[in-house]
Amino acid sequence: METVRPIRVLLVDDHEIVRRGLALFLEGFDDMELVGQAGDGEEAVRLCGEVQPDVALMDLVMPMMDGPAAIRRIRELYPAVKVVALTTFRDKELVHSTLQAGAVGFLYKDASIDELAGAIRRAYRGDTVMLAPQAAEALLDLIDERGQENERPATELTAREREVLALLVEGLTNRQIAYRLHVSESTAKQYVRGILSKLNVGSRTEAVAMAVQQGLVD
């Protein structure tokens, strides 16, 4: 019988007491393993190369290199590492920049243990982006503020692109979209890129938020 290895997790936060608390949280789950801790973004990037985590749970406001910059660098150097943001700051521009940098989740530090565990597992599986309700509201507010830029492109989506957008709303990955539509994964990626361009958004999460907000899918 094949043994399933635990999810390798890297903790990134400039407060040691927060890292200790998160480390204790991880000890309560058999399917997760703490493989490293970093106190700033630069150290997080270095450790990703050394310990090869599956998921990094990352604070955003840190010295040396902040969260969004570290996430962007990690995604460039170690694309297999999934990053879930965990912060106390409720700034909508921070939500936006973090998701654009490549985070697959955005939670606040008042999240429950089950929410944190679920976010780590979903990130590891490659599921869709996970947003705390407040983060989703902040992202929608930002889209509202930029609404004049976004109104026109939404009407230009083809029927096929709307179909792909609906699958994004369901939470499907590019590979799952390709399977569902009987196309290659590269073709699915091209559809997603086209949707982001037409909607004038920088991430899948923004596209999903706009789709829900503007009723672009059934």
DOROSE-465845 format. One record per residue: x, y negated, z of N, C-alpha, C, O, CB in turn. Coordinates in steps of 0.02 Angstrom, whole numbers, plus 50000, padded with zeros to 5 digits. Glycine has a CB too. Layout:
REM DOROSE-465845
XYZXYZXYZXYZXYZ/...
//
This chain:
REM DOROSE-465845
500425006050000500005000050000500444993850000500894993150041499535000050061/500304989349954500704983249947500564978350004499984977050021500574979849879/501104975750033501034970850087500984963850057501414961950017501624971350137/500474960050076500404953250052500804948650097500694948350158499654951050051/501274945050068501704940650108501314934450129500854932350095502334938650070/501504931450185501154925350208501314919350164501814919250128501344923850280/500884914450167500974908150130501534904250165501504903050225500314903950127/502044902350127502614898750154502454891250156502304888250105503254900050111/502474888450216502254881550226502824877150251503194879150296501674881250276/502904871250221503374866150243502984860450274502504857950244503824863650184/503174858250334502854852650368503274846450359503884846550369502754854250444/502954840850340503304834650329502944829050366502384827150348503364833050253/503274826350418502984820850457503554817550495504004821050520502414823250505/503544810950501504084807550536504004807550612504444805150647504144800550511/503454810250636503344810750708503434818150730503064822550709502634808150728/503934819150773504084826050795503494829250831503384835250824504694826050840/503134825350870502574828150908502024830750862501694835750877502284822950957/501934827350805501444829650755501684836250724501294840850716501334824350700/502324836550707502594842650678502534848550727502374854150707503334841750658/502654847250791502594852550841501874855150845501754861150848502814850050911/501404850450844500704852450846500504856550785500144861550792500254846450852/500724854450727500574858150666500914864950666500624869850641500784854150604/501514865250693501864871750697501474876650741501424882550724502584870750724/501214874150796500804878450840500174880750804499954886450812500624874750904/499884876150765499284877950726499434883650678499034888250671499024871850688/500004883350645500174888450595500284895250628500144900450598500804886450556/500544895150689500674901450724500034905550736500074911550747501014900150791/499464902250733498834905650746498564909450686498044912650691498334900850769/498914909150629498664912350568499184917350542499754915550528498494907150514/498974923550535499424928750511499624927850438500134930450417499114935450520/499214924250400499354923650328499764917450312499814915650253498704923550290/500054914050362500454908150351501114908650389501134911450444500074901850371/501644905850360502294906050391502624899250384502674896550329502744911650360/502854896350440503204890050439503924891350417504284895150450503184886450508/504134888150361504814889350336505264883250341505854883750326504774891650264/504984877650363505414871750370505024865750394504404865450389505744870150305/505394860750421505094854550443505534848750419506144849150422505014854350520/505214843350396505574837550373505294831250405504694830750417505544836950295/505734826350419505514820250451505434814350405505234809050426505984818450504/505594815350341505494810050291505464813150222505574819050213506064804750295/505304808950172505204811450105505824814250073505794819350038504944806050062/506404811050084507024813550055507194820550081507394824950043507604808750070/507104821450146507244828050175506754833250149506934839050139507204827650252/506134831050137505634835650111505834838150042505774844150028504944832250107/506064833649999506274835649931506854840549936506864845649901506484829449890/507344839049979507924843549987507714850450011507944855549985508434840550035/507274850650062507074857050090506664861150041506684867350043506674855850153/506294857849998505914861749948506384865949906506214871649887505504857049902/506964863249891507454867149853507774872649893507964877749866507984862549826/507834871549959508184876350001507734882050025507924887850024508474872850061/507124880350048506694885450078506134887850033505794892750048506394882850142/506034884449977505544886449926504854887849956504624893549954505794892549888/504534882749984503864883850012503344884749957503444882849900503654877950057/502794887749975502224888049929501814881649934501574878949884501774894149945/501744879149996501334873150009501714868550056502014870750105500644875150039/501704862050041501974857050086501394852950114500994850250077502494852450050/501364852450180500854848450214501204841950232501634841850276500554852050278/501014836350199501424830350200501074824050224500524822350201501704829150133/501404820650271501204813950291501374809250233501744811050188501564811650358/501094803150234501184798650177501604792550193501994790250150500524796450152/501544789750253501924783750271502514785850314502444787250373501464778550309/503114786050282503714788450315504314784350293504284780950242503834795950298/504854784350332505464780850313505824784350256505654789950238505934780050373/506334781150229506774783750177506414784650110506614781650060507064790450199/505904788650108505504789750047504794791250069504684795950108505804795450003/504314787350045503634788450068503314794550035503614797549990503204782250054/502714796350058502384802350034502274802649959502484807449928501744803050068/501954797549929501834797849857502474798649816502484802449768501464791649834/503014795149836503644795749799503934802749808504184805649760504154790549824/503884805449868504134812249880503724817449842504004822149813504134813949955/503074816549841502634821249804502814821149730502874826449699501894819449814/502904815149703503074814649631503734818249617503794821749567503114807249610/504234817249661504884820449650504844827949657505144831649618505394817649700/504464830249706504384837549716504044840649656504234846049633503984838949780/503534837349629503174839949571503634840249510503554844549467502564835749556/504104835549505504584835549449505084841149456505234844649407504944828849445/505354842049516505894846849527505654853849542505954858849521506334844549582/505104854349579504854860849602504104861349589503704861149636505004861949678/503904861849526503184861649509502764867249540502154866649542503104861949436/503084872549563502704877949594502464876149665502004879349691503124884349597/502774871049695502584869049763501944864749761501924859749725503164865049797/501444866749798500824862949802500854858449865501064860649918500204867649805/500644852149857500684847449912499994845349934499574843249894501094841249892/499864845949999499244843550029499424837650074499824838250120498884849250071/499134831850061499264825850101498864826150165498284828150166499094819450061/499184824050220498864823850285499074817450320499654816650338499054830150329/498614812750328498794806050352498254803150397497694805750401498934801450294/498424797650430497934793850469497704787650431497214784550451498234791850537/498054785850378497914779550342497334780450293497334785050252498544777150306/496854775950297496244776450257496204770950204495694767650196495624776150301/496754770150169496794765050117496644768150049496954773150031497494761650116/496184765250011495974768449948496534768549896496574773049855495374764949920/496964763449897497524763449850498014769149867498324771949822497894756749851/498074770649931498504776149952498214782749929498584787149906498604776150028/497554783549934497234789649908497384790349834497574795649811496464789349920/497294784849798497384784949725498104786649707498224791049665497194778049695/498594783249738499294784449720499524791449739499934794449705499744779249754/499254793949794499434800749816499184806049767499554810649750499154802149886/498574805349744498304810149697498634809549629498744814549595497544809249690/498784803349608499134802449545499834805549548500084808049498499184794949528/500144805349607500814808249614500814815849606501324818849590501104806349681/500234818949618500184826149607499954830249667499984836349665500824828649586/499734826949721499464830749778498834834449757498434831849718499324826049838/498744840449784498154844349767497624843949822497104847149818498344851649754/497774840049874497294839249928497444832949967498004830549967497304845349974/496924830350000497004824250039496564824850101495954824550096496834817749998/496874825850158496514826550221496754821450271497304818750265496584833650248/496334820050321496534815650376496714819850436496514825650442495974810550393/497094816750482497354820550539496834822350591496974825850639497904816650572/496214820050581495674822250625495314828350596494784830350621495174816550637/495594831250543495304837350513495324843050564495774843250606495684839350448/494854847550558494834853350603495364858350581495634858050526494134856550603/495514863050626495994868350611495754872350551496154874150508496084872950672/495114873850549494844877750493494914873950427495044876950375494114879650505/494814867350429494894863350368495614863350344495744864050284494654856150380/496084862650390496794862850371496984869650342497324870050291497224861250432/496774874950376496934881650352496624882850283496944885650239496684886950402/496004880650275495674881450210496024877650155496074880050099494954879250215/496264871550172496614867550122497264870850100497424870950041496764860550150/497634873650148498254877050131498124883150087498484884250038498634879050196/497614886950105497464892950066497234891149995497444894349947496924897150101/496814886149989496564884249923497124881349880497154882649820496004879049929/497574877549911498144874949874498584880649848498804880649791498564870149918/498704885549891499114891349872498794895149814499144897449769499214896049932/498134895849815497784899549762497754895549697497614898349644497084901349784/497884889049701497834884949641497144882449628496974880649571498074888649582/496724882149680496044879649672496044872149661496564868849663495614881549733/495454869449650495384862349635495584858049695495664860449751494674860849615/495674851649681495874846849732495374846649789494774846949778495964839949702/495634846149851495214845749910495264838749939495804836349954495434851049963/494694835449947494684828649974494264828350037493714830950039494414823849922/494534825050088494124823550146493554818950122493664814950076494534820150203/492964819350152492404815250130492574807750126492374804350079491814816150176/492954805350176493134798250176493604796550118493564791150089493464796350242/494044801250100494494800150044494104800049979494254796049934495034805550043/493614804449973493194804549913492814797949906492764795249851492704810349915/492564795349962492204788949960492674783349940492484778949901491894787450029/493284783449967493774778249949493934778449875494004773249843494404779049991/494004784449848494154785249777493584782649734493694779349683494314792549760/492964784249755492384781749718492334774149722492154770949673491734784949745/492494771249780492494764049786492994760849738492844755749707492664761949858/493574764049732494084761349687493854761849615493974757349575494744765149696/493524767349598493254768149531492724762849518492684760049463492964775249520/492304761349568491804756149561492134749449547491904745749503491374755649625/492674747849582493014741549573493314740949504493384735449477493554740749626/493484746549476493794746549409493284748549355493454750449300494394751249406/492654748149374492124750649331492114747649262491954751049213491474749349363/492284741349256492284738049190492764741449143492654741649082492444730649197/493314744049170493804747449127493564754349108493774757049056494484747949163/493134757349148492954764349139492294765649105492154771349085492954767649205/491874760649098491214761849070491234764148998490884768948980490804755549075/491624760948956491624762448885491884769448869491544773048832492034757448849/492474771648895492734778148875492274783948890492274788948854493384779248909/491874783548944491454789248963490974791148907490794797048901491064787549026/490754786348867490274787748814490614791248755490264793748711489944781248791/491284791448753491634794148696491804801548703492104804448658492254790248684/491624804648758491774811648767491374815848717490784814748707491614813848839/491714820748687491374825348642490984830448683491064830848744491884828848595/490554834248650490174839348684490634844448717490504846848773489684842848636/491174846248683491654851048710492004848148771492114851648821492174853048656/492184841748768492524838648824492064838248885492284839048942492764831648805/491424836948873490944836848929490884843948960490794844649020490254834348906/490934848948918490914855848942491524857248987491464860249040490894860848883/492114854948964492724855749004492674851749068492884854149121493344853648963/492404845749064492324841549124491874844949175492004844649235492034834649105/491344848149152490904851749198491274857449233491154858849291490294854649159/491744860649198492134865949229492634863149279492794866349329492504870049175/492884857049265493314853749314492934852249378493194853049433493614847249285/492314850149370491894848749428491784855149469491744854949530491214845749406/491734860849434491654867249469492284869249507492264873549550491474872749419/492854866049490493474867549524493934872349487494404874949517493334870349590/493804873549423494204878349386494884875449367494954869449353493824880549323/495394879749367496054877949343496074878249267495594880449236496594882649374/496624875849237496684876149165496644883349139496324884649088497354872949143/496954887849175496944894949154496224897649157496014901249112497404899149200/495854895849209495164898249215494724895049162494274898349136494884896649285/494844888749146494464885449093494594888949027494134890148988494654877949088/495224890549014495404893948952495044900648947494784902448894496164894948948/495024904349002494684910849002493934909948990493634913748952494804914449069/493644905049024492924903949017492734902048945492214904148920492684898549066/493154897948913492994895448846493304899548790493204898048731493214888248839/493674904748808493994909148758494474905248714494474906048653493464912648715/494884901048746495404897248710496064898448747496074901348801495224889648706/496614896048718497264896748750497314891648808496954886748810497844895648700/497774893148854497874888548910498134881748886497944876648914498364891548961/498554881748835498804875448808498234871248778498244865148784499344876648755/497754874648747497174870948720496754868048777496524862348772496734875648677/496674871848830496304869248888496654863148917496324858248935496234874748942/497314863348921497704857648946497594851548902497534845948927498444859348950/497574852648837497464847048790496784843848801496714837748798497534849348718/496274848048812495604845348827495624841048890495344835648891495094851148834/495954843648942495974839949005496334833348996496114828149021496314844149061/496904833448961497264827148949496834822148911496834816248927497904828548909/496464824648861496034820248823495484817148866495324811248859495714823948766/495214821048912494684818548957494964813149002494654807949011494394824248999/495554814249031495864809249075495994802849037495894797349064496514811949105/496224803548975496364797548935495734793648919495714787548926496714799548871/495214797148898494584793748880494244790648940493924785348934494114798648845/494304793848998493984791149057494424785849091494214782549138493834796649107/495034785049064495504780049091495654781249165495654776649205495214773049081/495774787649181495954789449250496614793249249496834795649197495384793849282/496924793549307497594796449311497624803449338498174806349340498014792249350/497064806349360497094812949390496434816649380495914813549366497254812549465/496464823149387495864827349382495354825349435494754825449423496044834849389/495604823649494495154821749548494744815649531494144815449544495554820449612/495064810649501494704804649480494194806249426493644803549426495194799249455/494384810749381493914812749329493294816049358492734814649337494254817449279/493404820449408492844823849440492414818749478491794819049474493104829249489/492734814149514492364809049551491944804849504491364803349519492844804549591/492224802949447491854798849399491284802849368490744800149357492324796249345/491414809149354490894813349324490284813749370489714813349347491164820349310/490414814549435489864814949483489524808149490488904807749492490124817349551/489924802849494489654796149505489224793849447488694790949457490224791349517/489464795149385489114792549326488644797649294488324796249244489614790349275/488594803549324488144808649296488354810949228487924811949184487454805949294/488994811949218489244813949152489144821349137489194823449079489984812249147/489004825149189488874832349179488224834149215488004830649261489474836749205/487924839649192487284841749223487424845149290486954847249324486914846649175/
//
